[in-house]
Amino acid sequence: MQGRIRCGVLAALAAIALVGCGNGEDQAPAARPVWVVQPQAAGGAAGLAFPGEVRAREESPLSFRIGGELVARRVDAGARVAEGQVLAELDPGDQALQAQAAQAQLAAAEAERVRAKGDLDRYAKLVEQQLVSRSAYEGQAAAYKAAAGQADAARAQWEVTRNQSGYTTLRAPHAGVIASRQAEVGQVVGAGQTIFVLAADGGREIAIDLPEDRVGQFKVGDAAEVELWSRPGQRLPARIRELAPAADPQTRSYAARVALDEAVAGDVVLGQSARVFLGRGNAGAGLQVPLSALQQAEDGKPVVWVVREGRAVRVPVEHGTLGSEYVDVRGDLRAGDWVVAAGGHLLREDEEVVAVDRDNRPVAAAAAQPKAE
């Protein structure tokens, strides 16, 4: 047993002796590998994406002012209509009879007014000749005023019923496209019930819903980009035009309207599905880096780590709205820099690193420059 202990001590001493035989220099730690990417131009693939639908800036629900049976429908969904074009008609029978009755009442009231005026004129001559009393004349004057008032009321009622006869025809208030149809021939509709939804010619917008935790990041006027599902990869310029001040009580989301630029709005079809990208360009002209590359310095200010000549360098930046994958930044970052996309919180200033790409291959452009002999 003692022999075994003696052998172990001798082995340990031998190891110490071997270490002592070295050159006395500390072994340098191995360079840390880091995954690097190059920044993109701002406006690339960053930002938050929200699904939406193409809508007209002005969408008018069209309805009759009166109720009745729908007897004719002149257009269908998707039809283009001109201003004043007839869209639908109600059964005019009842309205025509009411107009005739009002006209007859007006004629009777006008006749009564004429008769009362004749009596008043006769009483005026008799009172001058002192053949009737002043009170009798005044009574006849009051009767004439009452008859005249009845005639005016009858005329107003006739005009109302005449207008209502015209309300049996529904016309387009302006040019546009019928976005939807919500009534059929034979259906009895009420006053104010929507028959068609008319999308006016002109501006086109994307209706989206913003989540409650993101709505504070955006405001009216912010730049956006729209990508139609039918045109993948093609981005159309747009801006936030409208933002609801209150959340929907059921979905707890905020409705927003993103208006397309007039130059491209004419090529967009109503009802198309689209994605709206928000959160780009809020930091001004700059570059985009992966969201994971953004770090925080000891003073709380944002920084990114870049690899220059094989060493980690901390670069202060300013950033815009945080996207789901990328973020816009500006500062001393250069387009040709190699940005550390992951693990930046483990680095130290001027630390030697080995830059590798996503496939773990060395990036020669970020390596240390060889020393001149």
C-alpha positions as CSV (number, residue, x, y, z in Angstrom):
1,M,0.0,0.0,0.0
2,Q,2.8,2.4,0.9
3,G,4.5,1.5,-2.4
4,R,1.4,2.6,-4.3
5,I,1.3,5.9,-2.5
6,R,5.0,6.4,-3.2
7,C,4.5,5.7,-6.9
8,G,1.6,8.3,-7.0
9,V,3.7,11.0,-5.4
10,L,6.5,10.3,-7.8
11,A,4.2,10.6,-10.7
12,A,2.8,13.9,-9.5
13,L,6.3,15.3,-9.0
14,A,7.3,14.1,-12.4
15,A,4.3,16.0,-13.9
16,I,5.3,19.2,-12.0
17,A,8.8,18.8,-13.3
18,L,7.6,18.5,-16.8
19,V,5.6,21.7,-16.4
20,G,8.6,23.4,-15.0
21,C,10.6,22.4,-18.1
22,G,8.4,24.7,-20.2
23,N,9.3,28.1,-21.5
24,G,7.4,29.8,-18.7
25,E,4.7,31.4,-20.9
26,D,1.0,31.2,-20.1
27,Q,-1.1,29.2,-22.6
28,A,-3.3,31.7,-24.6
29,P,-7.0,30.9,-24.5
30,A,-8.4,29.6,-27.8
31,A,-10.2,32.2,-30.0
32,R,-14.0,32.1,-29.5
33,P,-16.0,31.2,-32.6
34,V,-18.8,33.7,-33.4
35,W,-21.6,33.6,-36.0
36,V,-21.5,36.7,-38.2
37,V,-23.6,38.2,-40.9
38,Q,-23.4,41.4,-42.9
39,P,-26.1,44.1,-42.3
40,Q,-28.7,44.8,-45.0
41,A,-29.9,48.0,-46.3
42,A,-32.8,49.4,-44.3
43,G,-36.2,48.5,-45.7
44,G,-35.3,44.9,-46.4
45,A,-37.0,42.0,-44.7
46,A,-37.4,43.5,-41.2
47,G,-40.4,44.6,-39.3
48,L,-43.7,43.2,-38.2
49,A,-46.1,41.6,-40.7
50,F,-49.9,41.8,-40.3
51,P,-52.4,40.1,-42.5
52,G,-55.1,42.2,-44.0
53,E,-57.6,42.7,-46.9
54,V,-57.7,45.3,-49.6
55,R,-60.5,47.8,-49.1
56,A,-61.7,51.0,-50.7
57,R,-61.0,54.2,-48.8
58,E,-64.6,55.1,-49.1
59,E,-67.1,52.3,-48.6
60,S,-70.7,53.4,-48.6
61,P,-73.6,51.1,-47.5
62,L,-76.5,51.9,-49.8
63,S,-80.1,51.6,-48.6
64,F,-83.6,52.8,-49.4
65,R,-85.0,55.7,-47.4
66,I,-88.3,53.8,-47.1
67,G,-89.4,50.2,-46.7
68,G,-91.0,48.0,-49.2
69,E,-90.7,45.0,-51.5
70,L,-87.6,44.8,-53.6
71,V,-88.9,44.2,-57.2
72,A,-85.8,44.8,-59.3
73,R,-82.0,44.5,-58.9
74,R,-80.1,46.1,-61.7
75,V,-76.5,45.2,-60.7
76,D,-74.6,42.5,-59.0
77,A,-71.5,42.3,-56.8
78,G,-68.4,43.3,-58.7
79,A,-70.2,45.5,-61.2
80,R,-68.8,48.9,-62.0
81,V,-71.4,51.7,-61.8
82,A,-71.5,55.3,-62.8
83,E,-72.9,58.2,-60.7
84,G,-76.7,58.3,-60.7
85,Q,-77.0,54.8,-62.2
86,V,-80.1,52.9,-61.1
87,L,-79.2,50.0,-58.8
88,A,-82.5,48.6,-57.5
89,E,-86.2,49.4,-57.2
90,L,-89.0,48.9,-54.7
91,D,-92.6,48.3,-55.5
92,P,-93.9,51.8,-56.2
93,G,-97.6,51.0,-55.9
94,D,-98.2,52.1,-52.3
95,Q,-96.1,55.2,-52.6
96,A,-98.0,56.2,-55.8
97,L,-101.3,55.9,-54.0
98,Q,-100.1,57.9,-51.1
99,A,-98.9,60.6,-53.4
100,Q,-102.3,60.7,-55.1
101,A,-104.1,60.9,-51.8
102,A,-101.8,63.8,-50.7
103,Q,-102.4,65.6,-53.9
104,A,-106.2,65.3,-53.5
105,Q,-105.9,66.6,-49.9
106,L,-103.9,69.5,-51.3
107,A,-106.5,70.3,-53.9
108,A,-109.2,70.3,-51.2
109,A,-107.2,72.5,-48.9
110,E,-106.4,75.0,-51.7
111,A,-110.1,75.2,-52.6
112,E,-111.0,75.9,-48.9
113,R,-108.3,78.6,-48.8
114,V,-109.8,80.2,-52.0
115,R,-113.3,80.1,-50.5
116,A,-112.0,81.6,-47.2
117,K,-110.2,84.3,-49.1
118,G,-113.4,85.2,-51.0
119,D,-115.4,85.4,-47.8
120,L,-112.7,87.6,-46.2
121,D,-112.8,90.0,-49.2
122,R,-116.6,90.3,-48.9
123,Y,-116.5,90.9,-45.2
124,A,-113.9,93.6,-45.7
125,K,-116.3,95.6,-48.0
126,L,-119.2,95.0,-45.6
127,V,-117.3,96.3,-42.6
128,E,-116.4,99.4,-44.5
129,Q,-120.1,99.9,-45.1
130,Q,-120.7,99.1,-41.4
131,L,-123.1,96.3,-42.4
132,V,-121.2,93.8,-40.3
133,S,-119.4,94.2,-37.0
134,R,-115.6,94.4,-36.7
135,S,-115.6,91.2,-34.6
136,A,-117.3,89.3,-37.4
137,Y,-114.7,90.5,-39.9
138,E,-111.9,89.5,-37.6
139,G,-113.5,86.0,-37.2
140,Q,-113.5,85.6,-41.0
141,A,-109.8,86.8,-41.1
142,A,-108.9,84.0,-38.6
143,A,-110.8,81.5,-40.7
144,Y,-108.9,82.5,-43.7
145,K,-105.5,82.1,-41.9
146,A,-106.6,78.7,-40.7
147,A,-107.5,77.7,-44.3
148,A,-104.2,79.0,-45.6
149,G,-102.3,77.1,-42.9
150,Q,-104.1,73.9,-43.8
151,A,-103.3,74.4,-47.5
152,D,-99.6,74.9,-46.7
153,A,-99.5,71.8,-44.6
154,A,-101.2,69.8,-47.3
155,R,-98.7,71.1,-49.9
156,A,-95.8,70.0,-47.6
157,Q,-97.3,66.6,-47.1
158,W,-97.8,66.2,-50.9
159,E,-94.1,67.1,-51.5
160,V,-93.0,64.6,-48.9
161,T,-95.0,61.8,-50.4
162,R,-93.9,62.8,-53.9
163,N,-90.3,62.6,-52.7
164,Q,-91.0,59.2,-51.2
165,S,-92.2,58.0,-54.5
166,G,-88.7,58.8,-55.9
167,Y,-87.2,56.9,-52.9
168,T,-88.4,53.7,-54.4
169,T,-85.4,53.9,-56.8
170,L,-81.9,53.4,-55.4
171,R,-79.2,55.2,-57.4
172,A,-75.4,55.2,-57.1
173,P,-74.2,58.4,-55.3
174,H,-70.9,58.3,-57.1
175,A,-68.9,56.1,-59.4
176,G,-67.3,52.9,-58.1
177,V,-67.6,49.1,-57.7
178,I,-70.3,47.1,-56.0
179,A,-68.3,45.4,-53.3
180,S,-71.2,43.3,-51.9
181,R,-74.9,42.6,-52.4
182,Q,-77.1,42.0,-49.3
183,A,-80.6,41.7,-50.5
184,E,-82.5,39.8,-53.2
185,V,-85.6,40.4,-55.4
186,G,-88.8,39.6,-53.6
187,Q,-87.4,40.5,-50.2
188,V,-89.2,43.0,-48.0
189,V,-86.6,45.5,-46.8
190,G,-86.8,48.1,-44.2
191,A,-85.8,51.8,-44.4
192,G,-82.0,52.0,-43.9
193,Q,-81.4,48.3,-44.5
194,T,-78.2,47.8,-46.5
195,I,-78.8,46.6,-50.1
196,F,-75.4,47.1,-51.6
197,V,-71.9,48.2,-50.4
198,L,-70.4,50.6,-52.9
199,A,-66.6,51.0,-53.0
200,A,-65.8,54.4,-54.5
201,D,-63.1,54.8,-57.1
202,G,-59.9,56.3,-55.9
203,G,-57.8,55.3,-52.9
204,R,-57.2,51.7,-51.8
205,E,-56.3,50.7,-48.3
206,I,-55.4,47.6,-46.3
207,A,-57.5,46.9,-43.3
208,I,-55.5,45.3,-40.5
209,D,-55.7,44.7,-36.8
210,L,-52.8,45.6,-34.5
211,P,-52.3,43.6,-31.2
212,E,-52.7,45.5,-27.9
213,D,-49.0,45.1,-27.1
214,R,-47.8,46.5,-30.4
215,V,-50.2,49.4,-31.1
216,G,-48.1,51.9,-29.1
217,Q,-45.2,51.4,-31.5
218,F,-47.0,53.0,-34.4
219,K,-48.7,56.2,-35.3
220,V,-50.6,57.8,-38.2
221,G,-48.2,58.7,-41.0
222,D,-45.7,55.9,-40.3
223,A,-44.3,54.3,-43.5
224,A,-45.3,50.7,-44.4
225,E,-45.0,48.2,-47.2
226,V,-47.7,46.0,-48.6
227,E,-47.2,42.6,-50.2
228,L,-50.1,41.0,-52.0
229,W,-50.5,37.3,-51.7
230,S,-50.9,37.2,-55.5
231,R,-47.6,39.0,-56.0
232,P,-45.1,37.5,-53.6
233,G,-41.9,39.4,-53.2
234,Q,-43.3,42.6,-54.6
235,R,-43.6,45.4,-52.0
236,L,-45.9,48.4,-52.5
237,P,-45.3,51.7,-50.6
238,A,-47.9,52.7,-48.1
239,R,-48.6,54.7,-44.9
240,I,-50.7,54.3,-41.9
241,R,-53.7,56.6,-42.5
242,E,-56.0,55.7,-39.6
243,L,-55.6,54.1,-36.2
244,A,-58.5,53.3,-33.9
245,P,-58.4,55.1,-30.6
246,A,-59.9,52.1,-28.7
247,A,-59.6,48.4,-28.9
248,D,-62.3,46.1,-30.2
249,P,-64.2,44.8,-27.1
250,Q,-64.1,41.2,-28.4
251,T,-60.7,40.8,-30.1
252,R,-58.8,43.4,-28.0
253,S,-57.1,44.5,-31.1
254,Y,-56.9,48.0,-32.7
255,A,-58.3,48.4,-36.2
256,A,-55.9,50.3,-38.6
257,R,-56.1,51.4,-42.2
258,V,-52.9,51.5,-44.3
259,A,-53.3,53.6,-47.5
260,L,-51.4,52.6,-50.6
261,D,-49.7,55.3,-52.7
262,E,-51.9,56.7,-55.4
263,A,-49.4,55.6,-58.0
264,V,-49.9,51.9,-57.3
265,A,-53.5,51.9,-55.9
266,G,-55.0,51.5,-59.3
267,D,-53.4,48.1,-59.9
268,V,-54.9,46.6,-56.7
269,V,-58.1,44.6,-56.8
270,L,-60.6,44.9,-53.9
271,G,-60.8,42.0,-51.6
272,Q,-57.3,40.7,-52.2
273,S,-55.4,39.3,-49.3
274,A,-52.2,41.1,-48.3
275,R,-49.5,41.4,-45.7
276,V,-48.6,44.8,-44.2
277,F,-45.0,45.2,-43.0
278,L,-44.6,47.9,-40.3
279,G,-41.6,49.0,-38.3
280,R,-39.1,49.9,-41.0
281,G,-37.6,53.3,-41.6
282,N,-38.4,54.7,-38.1
283,A,-34.7,55.1,-37.3
284,G,-34.0,57.1,-40.4
285,A,-31.5,56.1,-43.1
286,G,-29.5,53.1,-41.9
287,L,-28.9,49.4,-42.0
288,Q,-30.7,46.3,-40.7
289,V,-29.2,43.7,-38.4
290,P,-30.7,40.6,-36.9
291,L,-32.6,41.3,-33.7
292,S,-30.3,39.0,-31.8
293,A,-27.3,41.1,-32.7
294,L,-28.6,44.1,-30.7
295,Q,-27.0,44.2,-27.2
296,Q,-26.9,46.6,-24.3
297,A,-23.8,48.3,-23.0
298,E,-23.0,48.9,-19.3
299,D,-24.5,52.4,-19.6
300,G,-27.7,50.9,-21.0
301,K,-27.2,52.2,-24.5
302,P,-27.6,49.9,-27.5
303,V,-24.6,48.4,-29.2
304,V,-23.7,45.7,-31.7
305,W,-20.5,43.6,-31.9
306,V,-18.6,43.5,-35.1
307,V,-15.5,41.5,-36.1
308,R,-12.7,43.5,-37.5
309,E,-9.3,41.9,-38.2
310,G,-10.2,38.9,-36.1
311,R,-11.2,40.9,-33.0
312,A,-14.5,41.8,-31.4
313,V,-15.3,45.6,-31.5
314,R,-18.3,47.2,-29.8
315,V,-20.1,49.7,-32.0
316,P,-22.7,52.1,-30.5
317,V,-25.9,52.4,-32.6
318,E,-29.4,53.8,-32.5
319,H,-32.3,51.5,-33.4
320,G,-35.8,51.9,-34.6
321,T,-38.9,49.8,-34.0
322,L,-38.0,46.2,-33.0
323,G,-39.2,43.8,-35.6
324,S,-39.9,40.1,-35.3
325,E,-36.5,39.1,-36.8
326,Y,-34.6,42.3,-37.8
327,V,-34.2,45.9,-36.5
328,D,-33.2,49.1,-38.3
329,V,-30.0,50.7,-36.8
330,R,-27.8,53.7,-37.6
331,G,-24.5,54.8,-36.2
332,D,-20.9,53.9,-36.9
333,L,-21.8,50.6,-38.4
334,R,-20.6,50.1,-41.9
335,A,-22.3,48.1,-44.7
336,G,-19.2,45.9,-45.1
337,D,-18.9,45.1,-41.4
338,W,-19.4,41.5,-40.1
339,V,-21.9,41.7,-37.3
340,V,-22.0,39.1,-34.5
341,A,-25.5,37.7,-34.8
342,A,-25.5,35.5,-31.7
343,G,-23.6,35.3,-28.4
344,G,-22.6,39.0,-28.3
345,H,-23.3,39.1,-24.5
346,L,-20.4,36.8,-23.9
347,L,-17.8,38.9,-25.7
348,R,-15.2,41.4,-24.4
349,E,-13.8,44.4,-26.2
350,D,-10.8,43.5,-28.4
351,E,-11.3,39.8,-27.7
352,E,-9.8,37.5,-30.4
353,V,-12.6,35.6,-32.2
354,V,-13.1,33.3,-35.2
355,A,-15.8,34.5,-37.5
356,V,-18.0,31.8,-39.1
357,D,-21.1,31.8,-41.2
358,R,-24.4,30.0,-40.6
359,D,-22.9,26.8,-41.9
360,N,-19.9,27.1,-39.5
361,R,-17.5,28.0,-42.3
362,P,-14.8,30.5,-41.6
363,V,-15.3,34.0,-43.0
364,A,-12.0,35.0,-44.4
365,A,-12.9,38.7,-44.8
366,A,-13.4,39.0,-41.0
367,A,-10.2,37.2,-40.1
368,A,-7.1,38.8,-38.6
369,Q,-4.7,40.3,-41.1
370,P,-1.3,38.5,-41.3
371,K,1.6,40.4,-39.8
372,A,4.2,41.7,-42.2
373,E,7.6,39.9,-41.9
